[in-house]
Amino acid sequence: MAGPLAAEAQQSASPDLLPPVEVAAPKPRPKPKSQPKRARPSAFHAPADARTQSPTPAASTSANAVSVAVSPTGIVSPAAQAASSISIVTAKDIQTQQYRTVPDLLSTIPGLNVVQAGGPGGQASVFVRGTNSNHTKVLIDGIELGNPATPNGAFDYAHLLTADIQQLEVLRGPQSGLYGSDAIGGVVSIVTRKGEGPARAVASVEAGSFNTFNQTAGVSGSQDNFNYAVNVAHLHAGDVPVTPLQLLPPGQQAIGNSYDNMTYSSKLGLALNDEWTVNSVVRYTDATLLFTGDGGFPSVPNADQSRHNVHQLATRQEAVWSLPGGRITNYFGVNYTSDRSSDLAPGDLSSTVGQGERLRYDWHAVTRIAPGNDVIVGAEQQAERLTTAALSAENGNKAGFIELQSSFAERFFLVANVRDDLNDAFGSHATYRIAPAVIVPLTETKLKASYGTGFKAPTLSQLYQDFPAFNFFGNPNLRPEESTGYDLGFEQPLFANRIRFGTTYFHNSITNLIATNDTFTSYANVGLARTEGTESFVAADVTGRLAVRADYTFTRAVDAITGQQLLRRPKEKWSATAIWRPVDPLTVSATVLHVSDWRDVSRDGLVSGLTAPGYTIVNLRGDYALSDQVKLFARVDNLFNRHYQNPTGFLAPGLGVFGGIRVASYGVQ
């Protein structure tokens, strides 16, 4: 079992994930006279046997893919031991499938529905297991993302690029017992690349449809007690059709969206001595979207474009203190995020500007009480601020949590946690989770279950923001939204794990949902919802060069008061991916994604109860390594140019053809 390595206020800024990035050092590099001292990790390394554990169903296509995970417990552990449903996407998966943005990456993950208003840069929402789009906690290197100024608190995934991601985990089910507010549907946890080994420089250039022109560059490595990784990514799409022609007034021409994103990131680590390590993570995004907004009554697309700018800063500074003997490791962290947005519509004299800030101090200690048994104890204090031209509002939260992770005879695994949040607005709220799993001898069948509670705190806008011109006011007496959820499932390996299949049933009950009151003058806790369904998969290594995987999700998400299907929750979704390496330098893959119809509203929101038709798309990928330093790649999105809207009133991108080159000083991926 992996050693302790904790997360957010629970995940460390710089965890060591196994297996590491698969690159080979340059052959002519001379062997050092002595082994350099590697920078101390943020906790202990997972032992070698973590590599031999078979995974829970992950986004990796191969049934024999081996993975470890941080998000289920806050401790780096073999994913095969997790009772929670988790999908894992590695840096290798990202390169093979040529994902450029996180919404693209999440589109085939089971249990998720991704809705993006147009192509790159359009607002992107994710619904996990039928819960609301603001019911998912999103972390990157232990930093909670999300803009406190957003009215409903939903995270916009549109501006997250994949260039520096080492691993992304999607943890499904209520997780507030460890992660606090927002984790009703689950957690999306991202770990960026950490420098290891000799200095390595990488770069890529890509061009293609929609005036696409993307570039990345980075350098990483480690020397003695210092590790470093610095990356720059630029994504540009200059002409993406988004507005359906039938919505345009007679004679008006459609204007494609234009999106430009510059993201800069760094991750640094320094071992001061045998006991103390310091880590630093900084990430900054500057993005601009030109899009067609709506105006008038009844609403129609504008003839001129609107401009949306975002400036996002996320940073974590961390000190790690390992007591002599290594049985207890303390983490002290400071997180700060700032999200500043400005919007300028046609005819406006000035931009509408808003800013959300979050400052968090945290501590947690990981204690190895016995082999295979770890305890995490932690506390945190957080302050959020919303700033607009008319309002400045703040709210604070203090929390403490404790978790036990146990492993017995490599057959029975248990995670249990409990947490209490003390919020300045609504007081105390306790949550918990228990998740056992057992691997049956002889058949190696994995039986798993989990039960937990979750909550979503009201946002600063819902509490305090007033709109007198519309006779609508915030409600400082709002209570948190609450949930209980459970799941039951199994996984079965066959033929030495060359084939693996399984299914999981899930159920969530959500109460106190925040919605407008009967008089449409404020918010109130009036909503109830139920979601349930199944997530099934089968993965196989057909040969040493051909791997296939298929996933199927059925979701039933209803308003428990009216019985109506919740918006933008399709009942069915399935995907199938095949990856083939006919010769060593060449990798080709194909993915089919199907999403069934769903209940939606019109683009202007005035017509509800619409049935949006489902869609099926096919994507192709290929890359060829010319050498250890140079690789060519190409991709085709939406091969058959399927025309569909997701959401209603916003065209999804049609056929797209892209190609490029990736170079590295050694070990090109």
N, C-alpha and C positions, 0 to 999 in steps of 0.2 A: 504494500500500500504506500502511496506517495506520502512524503513528509509534509509538514504543515506549511501552508502558504496561503495567506488570507486575503480577504476581498474588500472592495469599495471603500466606504468606511470599512468595508469587508474585503475588497480586492486590492492587492498591492499595485503600485504603479508599474512594477517591472517584474512580473512573474516569469519563471523559467518553465516553458511549455515543452513537453516531449511528444513526439520526436522533434528535434530541432529542424530548422530549414535545411533541406538536403542539398548541400553544395559541396564541391570538392575544392580543396585548397590548390593553388597553382603548383604544378609538379616541380618546376625549377626552384621553388622557394627553399632556401637552405634550412636544414633542421637546426633549431636553436640549441645552444649549448646546455641550457637547463630549461625545464618546463616553467613558463611564465605563470605567475600567480593570477588566476582568473578573478575578475571582479566578483565580489560576493553577491549572490542573488538576494532577492527580497525575502527569501526564506530558504528552506532546504531543497535540494534537488530531489525529484522523484527518482526512485531506484530503477535499475535497469529492467526489472520485471514489469514495470508499468508499460513497457513497450510490447510485451507479449500478451497483454489483455485484449480480448476482442471487444469492439466498441458497441455502445448502444447505437440505434439507427442515427446516422449522421448524414450530412449532405455529401460526404465523400461517397463515390459510387461503389468502390470496391467493398465487398463483404469482409475482406481481410484487412481493411484499413485499420490502423491502430491509432488510438487517440487518447488524450487526457483532457480533463475539463477542470475549470476553476469555478464556474458560476453555480453549480448545484449546491456546493457546500462552503465555498470560500477557501478551500484547500485543494491544491493540485492533486488530482486523483485519477486513476484509470476510469474512463467513461463507462466501461463495462460494469463498474460497481455502483453506478448511479441508479437510484430508483426513479428519479424524476425523468420525464421525457425531455430529451435534449438532442438538438441537431448541431453538428460542428462543421464549420467550413474553414479549411486551412489555407495558408498562402499558396500551396500547390494547387488546390481546387480553384482558387481565384485566377491563377495564371492559366490553368487548363481551360476553364470556362470563360476567360477573358471578361470577367465582371469589371465594370468601370465605376459603378455607384452601388451603394448599399441597397437601395430599392430593387435594382436588378438582381443582386445576389439573393435577396429574400424571396423573390417571386416563386421559386420552386420549393421552398421549405414547407414541410407538412404542417397543417394547423394554422397557417397564416394566410391572410388575404391582403395583398398590396394594392392600394389605390393611389394613382398618381395623376394629377390634373395636367395632362400633357406629357411631353418628353422630359429630357434632363432639366432639372431646376424647378419643374412644376411641383406644387405642394404634394408631399408623399405621406400617406397614412398607412399604418399597419394594424390590422385587427387580428389578435391572437385568440384562437379558440372561441371566436364569436363575441369576445368582450369588446368594449369600446376602444377607439384608437388612442385614448389617453389612459389606458389601463396597462401600459407596459413600461417598465423601467428600462432606460437605455444608459449604458455605461461605456466609456472608452478609457482604458488604462486606469480603472478605478474611479473615474470622474463621472458624476451624474450629469448627463446632457439634458437639454430641454430648456426652453425659454420661460422664465417665471412670468413674463409679460403676456404670454399667449392666453387668450380668454378661457379656453377649456383645459389648458395644460397638455394638449396632445403634442408629441414630438414630431417635427417635420424632418424626415429622413433625407430630403432632397439633396442636401449639400454635403453629405458624407461620401467621400471618395474612398476607394479601396486600395490605393497604391501602396500604403505602408502597413496594411493589416497582416498580422501573422496568424491570427485565429479569431473567428467570430462564432459565438455560441448563442443559440436560441433555446432558452429554458422555459418550458411551458408549465402552466399551473400557478396557483397563488403562491407567491414567494415573499410576502411582507414580513414573515417571521424572521427573515435575515435582512431584507432589503428595504423594509419600511413602505412608505406611501408609493402609490402608482403600480405596484407589482401584483395586480389582480389577475391579469392574463398571463404574465410571465416577465422574463428579463431577456433583453438583448445585450450581450456583453462582448465588447471588442477589445482585443489585446493587439497593440501595434508591435512592429518588428523591433527586436532588441539586438544590439551589436554583439557579435560573437566571432572570435577567430581573427585571422589576418584582415587587414583593411580591404574592403570590397566596395567598388563603385559600380553603380547600375544606372541605366538610362533607357528610355524608350520614346518612340515617336509613332503616332498613329493618325491616319486620315481616312476619310470616307464620306458616306452619305450625310446629308443635312449640314454640309459645310463643317463637318467634324474635324477638329485638329487638336489632338491630345499629346501631352508630353509629361514625362516623369524623370526625376533624377534623384539619386540618393547615394550616401556613403555611410558605411557602418563597419564596426569591428570592435576589437577589445585589445588592450595592451596592459599587461600586469594587472593592476587592481582597478582599471578604468574601462568602461564600455560606453559606446556611443552609437547613435543612429540619427541621421539627419536626412529628411526627405522633402522634396518639393513636387507637387502635382498640379498640372494645369489641364482642365477639361473645357472644351469649347464646342458648342453646337450652335451654328449660326442661322439655321432656317428649318425649324421643325414644325410641320403642319399640325395645328391643334384645334382650330375652330371649325366645326362642321359647316359646310357651305350652306346647308338649308337653314341655318340660323342667321345668316347675314341678310341685311336689308338689300333690296334690289339695287344692283349696280355697284355694291361695295365689294372690294377685293379682300381676300383673306391674307393676313400677314403672319408668317411663321414666327414662332418663338425663337429668341436668341438668348443663349445662356453662356456665361463665362464664370469659371470657378478657379481660384488660386488657393491652394491649401499648403501650408508650411507646418512641419512637425519635427520635433526633436525628442529623443529619449536618451538620458544620460544616467550613468551609475558610477559611484565611486566607493570602494571599500576603504574606509579610513584606517581600520585595524581589524583584528579578528572578531570584534564585538559590534562595531558600528559601520553601517552602510548608509549612504544618502543616495536618493534617486530623484530625478527631475523629469517631468513630462510637460511639454508645451505644444499646443496645437492652435493654429490660427487660420481662419477661412475668410476670404473676401470674395463674395459672389454677387453677380448681377444678372437679373432675369428681365428681359423685355417681353411682354406678353399682351394679349388682347383681353382687356377687361370689358365689363358691361356697363351700360348706362341707360338712362331714360326709363319711362314707364309706359307700357310694359318694357322690360329690360331687353336690350339687344346688344350684340357685340359692338364695341366702339370702333370707329374708323382709324383712330390713332392708338398707339401702344402705350401701356403703362410701364413704369419702371419699379422694380423691387430690388433693393440692395440689402445684403446682410453682412455683418461683421461679427464673427464668432471667435471668442477666445476661451480656451479651456486649459487649465494648468493644474498640476498636482506636484507639490514638494513634499518629500517623504524622508523620514529618518527611521532606520531599522536597528534595533538593539537586540542582539542575540546574547542571552546569558551564557556563561561558561557551561559547557556540557551540551548546549544546543537544544535542551528540552523545552525552553521557553523563549519565544521570540516576540518582541514588542514592536508595534508599528505606530508611528506618530505622523499624521498627515495633515496638510492644509490643501483644500481644493478651492479654486475660484473659477467661475465661469461668467462671461459677459456676452449677452446676445443683443446687438443693436441692429434694428431694422429701420429702413426708411422707404416710404411708398409715395410715388408721384403719379397721379392719374392725369389724363388729358384735360387741360383747362385749369389745373391747379396752379396756384402761384408759388406754393412752397410744399415741401414734402411733409408727410405725416411721419413723425419719428417716435419710436418707442424703444425702451431698453429694459432688459431683465437681467438681474445679477443674482448670483448665489455664492455664498461664502460658507465653507464647512471646515470645522476642525474635528479630527477624529483620532481615536486611539483604539487599538485592539491588540490582544495578546493571544498567541497560539501556544498551547501547552500540550506536549506529548505525555499523557499520563501513563501509557503503556503501549507496547507495540500494537499498531492498528487502532489506537484509541486516542483521539485528539479532542480538546476542548478549546473553543474560541469564546473569549469574553471581550466585549467592546462597548464603547460609548462615543457619542458624537453630539455636536452642537452645530446648528445650521441657521443661517439667516437668508431670507430672500427679499428682493426689492424690485418693485415695478416703478418705472419712471416714464411719464408721458408729459405732454405740454400742460395737461390739466390736473395731473395726479401724481403723487409720490406716496407709495404704500409699502409697508414692510410686514413680514411675519417671521416668527422664529419657531424652531423645533429642537427639542432635546430628546435623545433616545439612548437606551441601553439594551443589549442583547446578549444571549448566551446560546451556544450551540455545542452539541455532542455529535461527533462522527466516530462510528465504531465498525470494526471488521472482525469477524470471528471465523477462523479456519478457512479464510478465502472463499467462504460459501454464503455467509449471511452478513448483510451490510445494513446499517441503520444510521439515519441522520435525523436529529430532532433539534428544533430551535424554538426559542420564545423571545419576543421583543416587546418593549413598551415605549411608545412615543408620547411625549408631552408637548402638545402644540399650543402656542400662544392663543390661537383662535378658538379651539374647541376642546382643549384639555387632553386628558390621557386616553390612549387607545392601545390595547394589547393585541398582538397577533402571534400565531404559532404555526408550526408545520412539523409533520412526522412522515418519514419516507423510508420504509423497509424494502429490502430486496433479498432474494435467496436464489442461489444457483443449485438446481437439483442434481445430485450425483447421477452418474451413468448417462442420462440424457443431456446434461448440461443446459437444460431449459432454465431460463431466467424468468422468475415470477417477481413482479414489482407492483407497488402500490404507493400512493401518497394521499395525505389529507392535510389541508391547511386553510388558513384564513388570509384575507387581504383587505386593504383599504386604499382609498384615494382621497387625499385631503382636498378641500375646496381651494381653488386658485385665488390669487390676489385679486384678479379681475372680478371673479364671482363674489368675493367678499366685499370689495370696497369701490369698484369702479361704477360710476353713475353716468347715465346718458339722459340728462333732463329734457333735451329736445325731443326725445322719443318716449318720455315718461317711463323710463326704465332705470332701475336702481340696483346696486349691489345689496347683498344680504349678509351682514356680519354674523348672523346666527346660524349659518349653514353647518350641518354635521358632515362628517366624512362619508363617502360611499363605502359600502362594506360588502364582503363576499365570503362565501365558503365554497371550497371545491375539492374534488377528489378524482383520482384516476386509478385504473386497474389494468394491468397488461402483462404480456409475456413476449419473450423473444426466444427463438429456437435456432441454434446453429446445426448445420449438417455437413457431412463430408469434410471434417477437419476445418470447419468454419468457411469453407468455400462458398457455401450458400447460407444465408441467414434471413429469417423472416419473423414478423411479429405484428402484433396489433395492440392498441391501447384504447380503452374507453374512458372518456372524461365527462365531468358534469360540474357546472358552476351555477350557483345561485347568488344574484347580486341585488342588494337592497339599498335604499336611501339614495338612488340615483338622482343627480342634480339636473333639474330641467326648469323651464319657465313655469311660473305659477298660473293659476286659472285666469287671472286678470291680465297676464302678459306684462306685468309691471316689475317683476323681480324673479329671482331664482328661489327654488324650494326643493327639499328632499322628497320627491314624490314618485320616483320611478322604481320599477322592479323588472328584473330580467332573468331568464334562464338560458343557459347554453349547454349543449351536450353533443357528443359525437364520437367518432372513432378515427384513429390515425393508424394506417397499416402500411407496411413496407415489405419488399423482398429485394435482396441484393445478392449478386452472384459473381464470382470470378469464373467466367466460362472457360478461359484459358489463361495462360500467363500474360497474354497480351490483350485480352478482351474482357471487360467488366461491364455489367449492366445493373441498373437499379430502377425500381419503380416505387412510387408513393401514392397513396390514396387517402383523402381526407373527406369525411362526411361531417357536416356541422349543422345543427339545428339551433338557431338563436332566435328567441322570441321575446316580445314584450309580455311579461307575465300578467299584465292588467288587461291588455286588449287581445292578446293571442296572436298578434301580427308578427311576421318575420321582421327582424331588425334590418335596418338599411345596410346595404353593401356587405352582406354576409352570404355569399353563395353557398348553397348546400353541398355542392360537390366540387372537388378539385383533385386532379391527378396529374402526375408527371412521370416521364420515363427518360432515362439517360443511358447512352451507351458510349463507352470510351475504348478506343482501339489504337494499339501501337503496332502497326504492321512491320515496321523496322524501328530500330532504336532511336534514330533522330526524329521520327515523325509520330505525332499524336493527333488523332482526329476524334471528334465527338459530335453527337447529335442529341438534342433534347426536344421532347414534345411536351407541351404544357396545355392542359385543358381546364377551363374554369366555367362552371355552369352559370345559368342566369341568376340574377339577384334583384332584390327590391331596391329602388333608387328614387331620387327626386330629380326634377329638371335642373338645368344649369343655373337658373335664377332662383331655385328653391321654392317657387310658388306652386308647383304641381308635384304632389307626392303620390306614392303608390305605383310608380312606374315599374314595369318589368324590363330590366336591361338584359339584352340577349347575351348568352355566354360566348366564348370564343375558344379556338384552338390554334396555337402557333407552333412553328418548328424553327429551331435555331441550330446552326451548324458552326463548328469551331475547328481550327487546325493550326498547328505550329510545326516548324521544322528547324532543328538545330544545325546550323552550318558548322559550328565548332563549339568549344567550351565557352567561347566569349560572345557568340552571335547567334540569334534566333530570329527567324521570320515567323509572323503569325497573321492570320486572317480570320474573319468571322462574318457570318450572315445572320442577321436578326429578321424574324418574321419572314421566313423563306418564301411563303406563298402569298405575301402581301395581304394578309388578312386585315380587313377594315373593321375596327370595333372601337367603342367608346368606353373608357374606364377612368373616371366616372362618366355618367351620362352628360353629354354636352362637351366632352373633351376627347378629341381623337387620340388614340394611342399611336405611336410611330409605326409606319408601314415598313415595307422592305428596306433594309439597310445593309450595305456592304462596306466593310472596313478592313484595313490592312496596315501592317507596320513592322517595325524592327525593334528588337530589344537587345541591348548589349550589356556586358558585365566584364569587370576585370578578370573574373573567373567564375565558374559555376553559374552560367546564365540559366534562368528559369523560364 
